[in-house]
Amino acid sequence: MEPKPPKLMKIEDYNWWRNRFEGWVKAFAPESWLKLKYKYTEPVKEGGELVNEKEFIEIDVKNLVAENKMITLLHQSVREDIISLLENEKTTKGLWEALERKCLGSAEIIKNKKKLLRKE
């Protein structure tokens, strides 16, 4: 039985949690980590329309399973009230980036925090 992933209980613990969660996922669900890192895209035909279920090939199924597993892992690993703030996100990459923005702030906020720390 594999251990449970670390759980993010407070936004302030994000950096601590992120390092442990990344390590856990890389060890126990590496295919899902790749979906997070490189973004899942639904398979499309050459004409640009989405393929239907019958046309899914084995690789598409594996990618879809890895994507859904990562979404589930994120939902299980982040306290419910925090994850509920990110409900509009549909992909693991989108969910991960929204979580990071929520916990760390936008790039502008981070930049301002660094400036403030340097002044002190």
N, C-alpha and C positions, 0 to 999 in steps of 0.2 A: 504494500500500500504506500503510495507516494505521499509525502507530507503536503500540508495545505500551504498555499501561497501566503506571504505576509499580508496583513490587512492594514489599510490606511484608515486610521481612526480620527485623526485631526489634520486639518489642512497644514498646520505648522510642521507636521512630521513628514511632509511630502518628499523632501530630499533624502531623508533616511529610508523611507519606504521605497522610493523609486529605485535606488541602488539594489536593495534586497529583492524587489519584485523582478527587476530585469534579470538578475542572476538566477532566480528561481525559474522564470519562464525559459531562459536559455537552456537550463539543465533539464527541465521536465516537459517542455513544449516548444522545442526550437522552431518547428514549422510555423507555429502561431506567432512567434517573435518576428519571423520574416514578414508575415502579413502586416504586423504593426510597423515595422521598419520601412518596408517598401510599398505599402498600401495595396489593399486588395482591389482588383478591378473585375467587374463582372465580364464574363466572356461575351464577345460580340462577333457577329458574322462579318464577312468582308464588306457588306453593304452598310454596316453600322448598326443594324438592329440586334437586340439582345437575343441570344440563343434560347430555345425553349428547353425544358427539362429533358426531353428525349435526346437532344443533341449534346448534352453535357458529356464530356469525355472524362476519363479517369483523373487526369491532372486537374481539370476544373473542379471535380468533386473534392479532391484532396485540398485544393486551395480554399474552397468554400467551407469545408470542415475546419480547417486551420483558422480561418477568419472568425467563424462562429465560436470556436473554442476560446479564442482570445477575447472576444466580446464577453463571453461568460466568465472567464477568469477575471477580467477587469470588474465586472459587476459583483463578483464574489469577494474581490480584494479591496474594494473601496466601500466605506460606510455608506449606507443607503441614502442618507440625506445629502451627502456630497455628490453621489452619482446621479441623484434625481435632478441636480442642477444642470446636467449635461445630456438630458434625454433626447435632444434633437439630433444628436450625432448618430450616424448609421454605420460608420466603419470604425475599425479599431484605431486606425491612424487618426481619424477625426476625434474620436473619443479621447485618445491619449493626449493629443494636442490641446483639446478643450480642458482636460484635467490639469495639464501643465499651466495653461493660462490662468485657470481659476486659482491654482495653488501658488504660483509664482508671480502672477501678474503679467501684463503685456510687456513687450520688449522695452517700451518707453518707461514703464514703471521700474523695471529692473535697472535700466540705464540710470534713472534718477536716484535709485537706492545706492548704486555704486558711487555716483558723484557725491552723495551725501556722506557716505562712509569715508571717502577720501578727504573730504573737508574736515571731518572730525579727527 
